[in-house]
């Protein structure tokens, strides 16, 4: 028996006692037969009509909810049920169904927008993205992947990885660098691989980045900077050498020679020698900057390194505010050279103002935090301070800070120079890992 039949039966049984009672009293009375039959038909019609209406009142909302849930199952979230009320059970069920439809609609719109955004990003990024199923069959490729393999997606999808030339990239560590020919191009590639599940099955996501073009561009920029620096420094030395050589040549060919020609010749040769020596020192400094050896790590007390750097500065007493007793694993010679450089720069900064220099250290989030603070005038431009051969001192070489930062980064740390906040002077912050 169906739910509708049971509802109709219950409605009929509910009215049956009253109908039977009314009919018994009607037919045992002395009313005319015509009246008895008329009232009998009327009572039975009312009984059946009310039962049918009760059945419809019970079944109709359930049919509405069924249609609403069916629409949700089919992905149509625009249908809503009427009659939702908070003061009855059926009305609450209708309200909850409408709320569910509204929530699913919002989630579907969000998913569609996210999928559209992801698809747009996949198409626009200059990184090749591939997805393979468990059988290593290509299931997804973006526009960069099409350009890499020089074939459209329609011809690539559904092909085994071996036919696309990507099979070797599906094995091995990730991420890693690979020098190989992919598609029609030979180059250096960064390969990243991860897994995801779609439709209950495991898929492999392969991301291939072309590093050749980036490396070539970085190499060109590095060569441009190198050539610019070398041209500037060499021209600074060759220009006076060329001028003096011409002047000395004229002096030697002049007849008669002036009385002090010998002194002029010696002075000119001294200048040429000085400029040649300066150029030699510059090239030596450049070689030193580019050939920093790997640090030889050993445990060293940071207080001892700071004390030695402070004692080497004789122009001014360095105030050392001792921090916690720490032992760090560093190359003592390189870190000592770093500390000497930044302490010397701090003392140079306070030469005119007569201020002090303070060195202190502490522990910040598992790293050594060492600070050298001076009370000088500060610097107006901090952007180029770590650029090799950039200096604000008349007799500076411009490699001290660059070399110091290189030493810090070789130890896994950082070196930052910044103007003090709320006070004159600069602050150099050296961070080094404690492990």
C-alpha positions in Angstrom: 0.0 0.0 0.0 1.4 3.4 -1.0 1.7 6.4 1.3 -1.2 8.1 -0.6 -3.4 5.1 -0.1 -2.6 4.9 3.6 -3.4 8.6 4.0 -6.7 8.1 2.3 -7.5 5.0 4.4 -6.7 6.9 7.6 -8.9 9.8 6.6 -11.8 7.4 5.8 -11.4 5.5 9.1 -11.2 8.8 11.0 -14.7 9.8 9.7 -16.2 6.3 9.6 -17.6 6.3 13.2 -19.4 9.6 12.8 -20.8 8.6 9.4 -22.1 5.3 10.6 -23.7 6.9 13.7 -25.4 9.5 11.5 -26.7 6.9 9.1 -28.0 4.6 11.8 -30.0 7.4 13.5 -31.2 8.6 10.1 -32.5 5.2 8.9 -34.1 4.0 12.2 -36.1 7.3 12.4 -39.5 8.0 10.9 -38.2 10.4 8.3 -39.5 10.1 4.7 -37.5 7.7 2.5 -36.7 10.5 0.0 -35.1 12.6 2.8 -33.2 9.6 4.1 -31.7 8.9 0.7 -30.9 12.5 0.1 -29.2 12.9 3.5 -27.4 9.6 3.1 -25.9 10.7 -0.3 -25.0 14.1 1.2 -23.2 12.5 4.3 -21.3 10.0 2.1 -20.3 12.8 -0.3 -19.1 15.0 2.4 -17.2 12.1 4.1 -15.4 11.1 0.8 -14.8 14.7 -0.2 -13.2 15.6 3.2 -11.1 12.4 3.2 -9.9 13.2 -0.3 -9.1 16.8 0.7 -7.2 15.6 3.7 -5.2 13.1 1.6 -4.4 15.9 -0.8 -3.3 18.2 2.1 -0.9 15.6 3.3 0.4 14.4 0.0 0.8 17.7 -2.0 3.6 19.2 0.2 5.5 16.0 0.0 5.2 16.0 -3.7 6.4 19.6 -3.8 9.4 18.8 -1.6 10.1 15.8 -3.8 10.1 18.0 -6.9 12.4 20.5 -5.2 14.9 17.8 -4.2 14.7 16.3 -7.7 15.5 19.7 -9.2 18.5 20.1 -6.8 19.7 16.6 -7.8 19.6 17.7 -11.4 21.4 20.9 -10.7 18.5 23.3 -11.0 18.7 25.6 -8.0 16.1 28.1 -9.1 13.0 26.3 -7.9 11.5 27.2 -4.5 8.7 25.6 -2.5 5.8 27.8 -1.1 4.2 27.6 2.3 7.3 27.8 4.4 6.4 28.7 8.0 8.3 28.6 11.3 5.3 27.6 13.5 4.7 24.1 12.1 6.8 21.1 11.3 5.9 20.9 7.5 6.6 24.6 7.1 10.0 24.2 8.8 10.8 21.4 6.3 9.9 23.6 3.4 12.0 26.5 4.8 15.0 24.1 5.2 14.6 22.8 1.7 14.5 26.4 0.3 17.6 27.3 2.4 19.4 24.2 1.1 18.6 25.2 -2.5 19.8 28.7 -1.9 23.0 27.5 -0.3 23.7 25.0 -3.1 23.1 27.7 -5.6 25.6 30.0 -4.0 28.2 27.2 -3.7 27.7 26.3 -7.3 28.1 29.9 -8.4 31.3 30.1 -6.3 32.6 26.9 -7.7 31.9 28.0 -11.3 33.6 31.3 -10.7 36.6 29.6 -9.1 36.8 27.1 -11.9 36.6 29.9 -14.5 39.3 31.9 -12.6 41.5 28.8 -12.4 41.0 28.1 -16.1 41.9 31.7 -17.0 45.0 31.5 -14.8 46.0 28.2 -16.3 45.7 29.6 -19.8 47.6 32.9 -19.1 50.5 31.7 -17.0 53.8 31.1 -18.8 54.3 27.7 -17.1 53.4 24.4 -18.8 50.9 22.4 -16.7 50.0 18.8 -17.5 47.7 16.3 -15.7 48.1 12.5 -16.1 45.8 9.7 -14.9 47.0 6.5 -13.2 47.8 5.0 -16.6 50.0 8.0 -17.4 47.6 9.2 -20.1 47.4 13.0 -20.6 44.1 14.4 -19.4 44.8 18.1 -19.1 47.2 20.6 -20.7 47.2 24.4 -20.7 48.2 26.8 -23.4 51.8 27.0 -22.3 52.0 23.2 -22.5 50.6 23.3 -26.1 53.4 25.8 -27.0 56.0 23.6 -25.3 55.0 20.5 -27.2 54.1 22.4 -30.4 50.8 20.6 -30.7 47.2 21.6 -30.0 45.4 20.2 -27.0 43.0 18.3 -29.2 45.8 16.1 -30.4 47.6 15.8 -27.1 44.8 14.8 -24.8 44.4 11.0 -24.4 48.0 10.3 -25.5 50.4 8.3 -23.3 53.2 10.2 -21.6 55.8 8.3 -23.6 54.4 9.7 -26.8 54.6 13.3 -25.6 58.2 13.0 -24.3 57.2 13.8 -20.8 57.5 10.2 -19.3 61.0 10.8 -17.8 59.6 13.8 -15.9 57.0 11.7 -14.1 59.7 9.9 -12.1 62.5 11.2 -9.8 62.7 13.8 -7.1 60.5 16.9 -7.1 61.4 19.7 -7.5 64.5 19.3 -9.6 66.3 20.9 -12.5 66.5 19.0 -15.8 68.6 19.8 -18.9 66.6 18.1 -21.7 64.9 18.6 -25.1 61.1 18.9 -24.6 59.0 19.3 -27.7 61.1 21.3 -30.2 63.2 23.1 -27.6 66.4 22.3 -25.7 66.9 24.0 -22.4 67.0 23.9 -18.6 63.7 23.2 -16.9 62.4 23.2 -13.4 60.1 20.2 -12.8 57.6 20.0 -10.0 55.2 17.1 -9.5 52.3 16.5 -7.1 49.2 14.3 -7.0 45.5 15.0 -6.7 42.3 13.0 -6.9 39.5 13.5 -9.4 36.5 11.2 -9.8 38.0 9.0 -7.1 41.1 8.3 -9.1 44.6 9.4 -8.5 46.1 11.9 -11.0 49.6 13.4 -11.3 50.1 17.1 -11.8 53.2 18.0 -13.7 54.5 21.6 -13.8 57.4 22.5 -16.1 59.0 25.9 -16.0 61.5 27.1 -18.6 64.5 28.5 -16.8 66.6 29.1 -19.8 65.1 32.4 -20.8 65.1 33.7 -17.2 68.6 32.6 -16.7 69.7 34.2 -20.0 68.0 37.5 -19.0 69.6 37.5 -15.6 73.0 36.7 -17.1 72.6 39.6 -19.5 71.6 42.0 -16.7 74.6 40.8 -14.6 77.0 41.3 -17.6 75.5 44.8 -18.1 76.1 45.7 -14.5 79.6 44.3 -14.6 80.5 46.1 -17.8 79.1 49.3 -16.5 81.1 49.1 -13.3 84.3 48.0 -15.0 83.9 50.7 -17.7 83.4 53.4 -15.1 86.4 52.4 -13.0 88.7 51.7 -15.9 87.9 54.9 -17.6 88.5 56.8 -14.4 92.0 55.4 -14.4 92.8 55.4 -18.1 91.6 58.9 -18.8 94.3 60.6 -16.7 96.9 58.0 -17.8 96.2 58.8 -21.4 96.2 62.6 -20.8 99.5 62.4 -18.9 101.1 60.1 -21.4 100.3 62.6 -24.1 101.6 65.5 -22.1 104.8 63.7 -21.2 105.3 62.7 -24.9 105.0 66.4 -25.9 107.4 67.3 -23.1 110.1 64.8 -24.4 109.8 65.9 -28.0 109.9 69.6 -27.2 113.1 71.5 -28.2 114.5 73.0 -26.1 113.2 71.2 -23.1 112.1 73.3 -20.1 114.4 73.4 -17.2 112.1 71.5 -14.9 111.2 68.8 -17.4 112.7 66.0 -15.3 110.6 66.9 -12.3 107.5 67.1 -14.5 108.4 63.7 -16.0 108.8 62.1 -12.6 105.6 63.6 -11.3 103.6 62.4 -14.3 105.0 58.9 -14.0 104.1 58.9 -10.3 100.5 59.8 -11.2 100.4 57.1 -13.9 101.8 54.6 -11.4 99.2 55.6 -8.7 96.4 55.2 -11.1 97.7 51.9 -12.3 98.0 50.7 -8.7 94.5 51.9 -7.9 93.2 50.0 -11.0 95.0 46.9 -9.8 93.5 47.3 -6.3 90.1 47.6 -7.8 90.4 44.4 -9.8 91.7 42.6 -6.7 88.8 43.8 -4.7 86.4 42.6 -7.5 88.1 39.2 -7.5 87.8 39.0 -3.7 84.1 39.8 -3.9 83.4 37.2 -6.5 85.6 34.4 -4.9 84.3 34.2 -1.4 85.2 30.7 -0.1 82.6 28.4 1.5 82.4 29.0 5.3 84.1 26.5 7.5 81.7 26.2 10.4 82.7 25.7 14.0 81.1 26.6 17.4 82.1 30.1 18.5 81.0 32.3 21.4 79.3 35.4 19.9 80.6 37.5 22.8 84.2 36.7 21.9 83.6 37.7 18.3 82.1 41.0 19.3 84.8 41.7 21.8 87.6 41.2 19.2 85.8 43.4 16.6 85.4 46.2 19.3 89.0 46.0 20.4 90.3 46.4 16.9 88.7 49.8 16.5 91.1 52.3 18.2 89.5 55.6 17.1 86.5 55.3 19.5 85.4 53.2 22.4 82.7 50.8 21.3 79.9 50.2 23.9 79.1 46.5 24.1 75.8 45.7 25.7 76.2 42.0 26.4 73.3 39.8 25.5 72.8 36.1 26.4 75.7 33.7 26.4 75.3 32.1 23.0 77.4 29.8 20.9 76.9 29.9 17.1 78.2 27.6 14.4 79.9 29.9 12.0 83.2 30.6 10.2 85.0 32.7 12.8 87.2 34.4 10.3 84.4 35.5 7.9 82.1 36.6 10.7 84.9 38.5 12.3 85.6 40.3 9.0 81.8 41.1 8.8 81.7 42.6 12.3 84.9 44.6 11.7 83.4 46.0 8.5 80.1 47.1 10.0 81.8 48.4 13.2 84.3 50.4 11.2 81.4 51.9 9.1 79.6 52.9 12.2 82.7 54.6 13.6 83.2 56.4 10.3 79.6 57.6 10.5 80.1 59.3 14.0 83.4 60.8 13.3 81.9 64.2 12.6 79.0 64.2 15.1 81.0 62.7 18.0 78.3 60.2 18.8 78.7 56.7 20.1 78.5 53.2 18.7 76.7 50.4 20.5 76.8 46.6 19.8 74.2 44.3 21.3 72.6 40.9 20.6 69.7 38.7 21.5 67.5 35.8 20.4 64.5 36.4 18.1 62.4 33.4 17.0 65.3 31.0 17.2 67.8 33.2 15.4 70.7 35.4 16.7 69.8 39.0 16.3 73.0 41.2 16.5 72.7 45.0 16.1 75.3 47.7 15.6 73.8 51.1 16.3 75.5 54.4 15.6 74.5 58.0 16.5 75.7 59.5 13.3 73.7 61.6 10.8 72.1 58.5 9.0 72.0 57.9 5.3 69.7 59.5 2.8 69.8 56.6 0.3 69.8 53.0 1.6 68.8 51.3 -1.6 72.3 51.2 -3.2 74.3 50.6 -0.1 74.8 46.9 -0.8 75.5 47.4 -4.5 79.2 46.5 -5.1 81.5 49.5 -5.5 78.8 52.0 -4.5 80.1 54.1 -1.6 79.3 57.4 0.1 82.8 57.8 1.4 85.4 59.8 -0.5 88.0 57.1 0.0 85.7 54.1 0.2 86.0 51.0 -2.0 82.3 50.1 -2.0 82.8 46.4 -1.3 82.6 46.2 2.5 78.9 46.0 2.9 78.5 43.9 -0.3 81.0 41.4 1.1 79.4 41.5 4.5 76.0 40.7 3.2 77.5 37.9 1.1 79.1 36.4 4.2 75.8 36.6 6.1 73.8 34.9 3.4 76.5 32.2 3.0 75.8 31.4 6.7 72.0 31.3 6.1 71.4 34.7 7.6 70.6 38.2 6.6 72.2 41.7 6.9 70.1 44.8 6.9 71.1 48.5 7.2 68.4 51.0 8.0 68.0 54.4 9.6 67.0 54.4 13.2 63.4 55.2 14.0 62.9 58.2 16.2 66.6 58.9 16.6 69.5 60.0 14.4 71.9 57.4 13.1 71.8 54.0 11.5 71.3 50.5 12.7 72.8 47.4 11.1 70.9 44.1 11.9 72.7 40.8 11.5 70.6 37.6 11.9 72.2 34.2 12.0 70.5 30.8 12.6 71.4 29.2 16.0 71.3 25.7 14.7 
